[in-house]
Amino acid sequence: MGDTTSAGVQIHHTGDTPRRSPLARIGGFLAARREVLRDYFSAVSGAGGRLIFSLAYFVALANTLSISEFGMFATASAAGVMLSRILAFGFISALYRTATIRPNLIGTFTAGFLVLGALSLPLLAAASYAVYLLFFADAVPLKVFAAIVFAEALLWRPVEVALIVNNGLGKFGRAALLTILATALRAVAAVLFTLASEHSIWVWSWFYIGANLASLLIAYGVFYPRQRLRLRMELYLRRIADSLYVAGAEVLFYLQMEFDKLLVLALGGPHLAGIYAIIMRLVDLTAIPIRTFSMMLVQRMMRAPELLSRLAVKCGIEGGVFAVSTLALVALGVVLHFFPNALGHNVAEAAPLVMLALCVPGLRNLVEYQAELLFARGQTLVRAVNLGVLAGLKAALLAYVLGAFADTANLVLSLNGVFLLLYLASTVLTYSAMRRPAKAI
């Protein structure tokens, strides 16, 4: 017999739950995740815009500077990105967690970031000079290196802070728009540089500073959340140890990611560094959409550390990251095979080598993704140790490869083996660490 509702309508039970069609099930799945999908596509729009303008920026710059000077700039820029992680002793990580979990304290933690940023400047200057003496003294003028590090560490890194805070707040559309504007400004600077009367790395460094300064003014004038700045030293002191772990891990992470460029410049000279930088810049472009996915996964894991408890989920995500990265490089390689001058005459010199690095983007992006998993779980000290191990392993492998292969083609081909070994080492270190409980935030 059926039940009767309060409206007097009788409901008859048949004993079987009606089966929904596959389309209905897909519709239900998407409807239940509408907000997540909206956030992802908002964030991905920023990645797409960044990809377009990054490509324009790369093409303009790589074909205006000589290959040697492009190698100098790309390597100095990579060093600047690494050194910029010293700024504020890694306190940016505390600001990100605050924006994600306790957004009412953004003003308080922004004040802490400013104070610690000022205190970190002497260490940043000393570390920059040490890196210059170690890797750049024979290849890049000191004033050029200093200008590029200034642009990366004191202008661009604070722009990244504004992006990080907006992403932490879930304002992915605003972060995407800022990303597009900032990358577009760099592209405009590169195009204006092509019209300049002199095309030297020193002249370009001033265009680069101008683009990053404009991005900084827009980021804090328009996009940064408005909250009163309040100093609360007791809050900062409780988090300074974790921030230092993050700063160390970030320096080691970028050393591990960019050490190849430094080593190629030091051992192979500016021209080989330029060819290598062109190839790796094309590889970097494949990582832009992957980083959007990783950022959103990290946010979810901060709130639910058990998210990757199932082996099938871990394997599925890693397989997807590798497949997307590899297909992106294949597409680029096919274009350059049939149209080697599509990205300009300087890039055409490196075009035949692109497909030789077929597995590098996927393996490199997976190492980066695995490092972010430990950050999401609050395992910052373990992350720093792991990245130190990977940086040392990469240095040893690259030193061997550079000594073993005299021609560029075999050198690029051997990178697949180098990054495979790095990925396997990263996998063992990361998932061993993830067996331990996540750190409470």
N, C-alpha and C positions, 0 to 999 in steps of 0.2 A: 504494500500500500504506500502511496506517496505521502510526502509531508506537505503541510499547508503553511504558507507564509503569512505574515501579518496583514497582507493585502488581500488574503483570501484566495490566492492563486495556488493551485495544487501542483506540486512538482513530482513527477513520476521518475523513479530510478530504474534504469534498465539493467543495472548490475555491471555494466562495462563502461569504462571511461572512454569517451570519444577520442579517436586518434586524430592528431593534427597532421596536416600535410607538411611535407618538407619545407615548403615556402613559408608556412605559418610558423614552423619552429624556428627558421632562420630569422623571420620578422620578430618573434618573441625574444630571441637571443640579442638581436641588435637593439630592440627597444629597452631591454634591461640594462644595456651598456651604453645608452645614448650619450650620457654625460662624459664617460671615459672616451668614447669615440670623438665627441666634439672637441674635448681637450687635446686629444692626439692630433687631430687634423688641424687645429689651431697652431699647435707647436710645429707640426710638419710644414705648414705653410711658411713659417719662418725659415726652416731648413731649406725648403725649395727656393725661396727668394735668395737666401744666402748662397746656395749653390750656383744660381745664375750669375749673381754679381761677383762671386768669388772666381768663377771662370773668366768673366770679362776682365777682372782685375789681374788675374794670372796671365792671360793672353797679352794684355797691354804691356805689363811690366816685363815679362820674360822675353818679349821681342823688341823692347826698347833698350834695356841694359844689354851689355855683352853677356855671353854665357858665363864667363868668369865672374863678372860683377853680380850677376844674378845669383850665382853660387855663394858669393860672399854675403849678399843680403839675406838669402834664405837661411844660411847657417847662423848668421848673427841674430836674425829674428827668432830662430828656434832656441838659441841660447837665452834671448831676452824673455821668451815665454817661460822657460824653465826657471830663470832667476826671479821672474815676477811672483812666483809662488812663495818667496820669502816675505813679500809685502804683508805687514800686519801679523807676521808669525803664524800664518795659517788661520787667523781668526775668521776668515770668510766662511769656513765650514760651520762655525757656531752661528753666524748670521743666517746661513742657509737653513739650518735646523730650526732656528727661531722662526723664520718666515713660514716654514712648513708646518710647525706644530704650535707655536705661541706667537702669532703675528702681532699681538699688542705690544710686544717688547722690541719691535724692529728699531724704533728710535733709540732705545737704550743700547742695543748692540751695534747700531751704526756709530754711535759716539765712541764705543769701545774700539771699533774698527779704525776710526780716524786717529785715536790716540796711539794705538799699537802700530798703525801704519807709519806715523811720524817716528816712533821709537825704532822701527825696523830699518830706517833709511841708512844709517851707518853700516849695518851688516850687509844690506843689499849692495851698497857701493863697494865694500871690500870684496864681497863674493864676485861681483861683476869684474873687478880688476883682476882677480885671481884667474877667472875663466879666460879673460882676454890674454893674459900672459901665457896661459897653458895652451890655448888653441888658435888664437887669432893674431898674435904679435907679428908674425911673418907675412900675413896675408891681408889684413884689414887695418886701415888707419884707426888709431884710438878714438879720434873725434867721431868717426862714422859709427864705430861700435857703441860708443857712449850715447849717441843720438838715437840709435835703434833700440837699445835697452831702455832708455828713457821713455820712448814711445810705447813700448810693450808693457813695461812694469808700472809706470806712473800715470799713463793715459789710458791704455787699453784695458789693463787689469781692473781698474775701477768701473769701466763700462761693463765688464763681465760680472762684476758684483751686482750692478743694477739688473742685469739679465737674470742672475741667480735668484735674487730676491723676488722678482716678478714671477719666476717659475715656481719658487717655493710657495708663493701666495696662490698659486693656481691661475694666475693671470697670463695664460699662455699666449693669448692673442696680442697683448701689449708687448710681451717679450719677443714674439715673432716680428712685430712691427719694428721694434728697436733693432733687432738683428738685421733686418732687411735694410733699414736706414744706415746703420753703421757700415755694413758691407758695401752698400751703394756709394757711400762717401769715399771709401778706399778705392773703389772702381773709378769714381770721378777723378780722384787725385792721380791715379795711374794714367788715365786718358789725358789729363792736363799735362802730365809729365812728358807724354809723347810729343806734345806741342812746344815744349821748352827748347830754348836755344842750345842748352848743354845737357847731355844725357849721362851724367856720372852718378855713382852711388851716393856721393855727398849731396848732390842736388836733390836726388830722390829722397834722402832721409828727411829733408825739410818738408817735402810734399807729404811724406808719411806722418810726420809729427802733426802737420796741419789737419789731416783727415782724422786722426785719432783724437786730437783736441776738440774738433767739432763734434765728434761722437760723444765725448765726455760731457760737453755742455748740454747737448740734447738729452742724454741719459738722465742727468740729475735735474735739469730744468723742466723736463716734461714727464718722465717715466718713473722716477723714484717715488715711493709712497711718502706722503707728508705726515711725519710724526715729529714731535718735539724731541730734541736730543737731550738725553739725561745720562750722566756718568754714574755708573754703579760698579765700582771696582771689585766689590766682593763677588758679583756675578761673573766678571771676566776672569778673576783668579781661579774660580772653580773650573773653568773651561780651558785655561791656558795650556795645561798639559796635553789635553786632547788636540787642541789647535796646533801645538808644536809637532805632535805626531803626524797630523794631516799635512802641515807644511813640509816636513821631511819627506813624507810619502809622495807629495805632489812634485817636489824637486826630483826625487828618485824616479817617479813615474815619467816625467818629461825627459829626464836624462836617459832613461831606458828607451823612450820613444824616439828621441832626437839624437842620441849619441852617434848613430850611424853618420849623420850629416857632419858632425864635428870631426869624427875620425877620418872620413873621406877627405875633408878639407885639409886636415893635418898631415895625412899620409899621401894623398893623391893630388893635392894642389887645387887651385881655384877652378880650372876648367872641368876637371872630372867632378868636382863638387857641384858645378853648375848643371852638368848632365844628370847627375844623381838627384839633385834637388828638383829638377823638372819632372823626373819619373816619380819621385816620392810625393810631389805636389799633386800629380794626377791621382796617385793612390789615396792621398788625403781627402780628395774630393768625394771619394766613395764612402767615407766615414761620416759625412755630414748628416744624412738621414738616420744612420744607425745611432748616432749620439742622442738624437731626439728620443728614440725609443728607450735607450739606456737611462736617460734622465728621468723619464716618467716611471720606469720600472723601479729605479732607486727610491723615488718618492713613495711608491706603494709599499716597498719593502721596509721603509722607515716606520710605517704604520702597521705592517703585517710581516714580520721577519720570516715567518714560516712559508711564505709564498712559493719558494722553490724547493719545497721538501720532497717533491716527487721527481724521480729520475727522468720520467718521460717529458716532464715540463722543461727540465734543464736541457735535455738533449734537443728537444724541439726548438727552443729559443736559440741555442748555439748553432744548430743546423740552419735556421733561418738567417741569422746574422752572417754566417759564412756564404750562404747561397746568394743573398742580396748583394753582398760586397763583391763577390766574384763575377756575378752577372754584370754588375756596373762596370767593372774593368774590361770585361769581354766586349761590351757594347762600345766603350771608348776605344779599345784596341782595333775593333773592326773599322770604325770610322777613320782612325789614323792610318790603317793599312791601305784603304782605298783613296783617302784624301790626306796624305802626310802633311800638307801645308795648311790644313784646316785651322790649326791653332797658331799659325805663324812659322816663320822660317827657322827661328831658334828651336822651337819645340819639334820641328820636323827632324832635326838631328837626333833627337831622343825617341822619336815615334816608333822606329823598328824594335826598340827594346821594351816597349810597354807590355806586350803580351808575354814576355819572358818572366815577368813578375806576377804571373797569374794568381798564385795562391797568397801572395803577400797581403793584399787588402783584407781578406777574410780572416787570416790568422792574426794580423795586427789589430783589427777591430775586436777580435775575441779576447785578446790579452787586455785591451782597454776595458772591455765590458766586465771581465772577471775582477779587475781591480775595483770597479765601481760597486760590485756586489758586497765586498768587504766594507767599503765606506758606508753603504746603506745599512749594514748590520752593526755599525758602531765599532768594528774591529780595526781601529785606525793604527794601532801599534803593529799588529800582525801584518796589515797592509803595507806599512812602511818597510818592515823587514823583508817581506816577499818582493817588493819592488827593488830593494837593494840587491837581493840575490839575482833578480832578472837583469838588472843593469850590469852587474859584474859578468854574468853569463853572456849577455849581448856584446859587451866590450871584447871578451875573449874570442867569441865566434867571429866577429867582424874583423878583428885584427888578423885572425887566421885567414879569412877569406880574402882580405886585401893583399896579404902576402902571397897567397896561393895562385891568384888569377890576375894575369897581366892585362887581359883584354876586358873591355867594359861589358860585352855580352855575357861572358861566363860569370863575371862578377854579379850581374843582375840576376842571372839564372840561379846562382847559388843562394841568393837571398830567400828563396822558397824554403830551402833546408834550414837556414838560420831561423826563420820565423816559425817553422814547424817545431823545432826544438824548444824555442821560447814558449810557444803555446802549450806544449806538453808539460814543461816545467811549471808554467803558470797554473795549469789545470790541477796538477798534483798539489801545489801549494794552496791554491784557493779553496778547493773542495775539502781538503784536509782541515783547513781552518774553519770551514762552515759546519763541521760536525760539532763544534763547540757552540754553546748557547750564544745568541745575539746579545750584545751589550745594551742594557736599558738606557734610554735617552731621557 
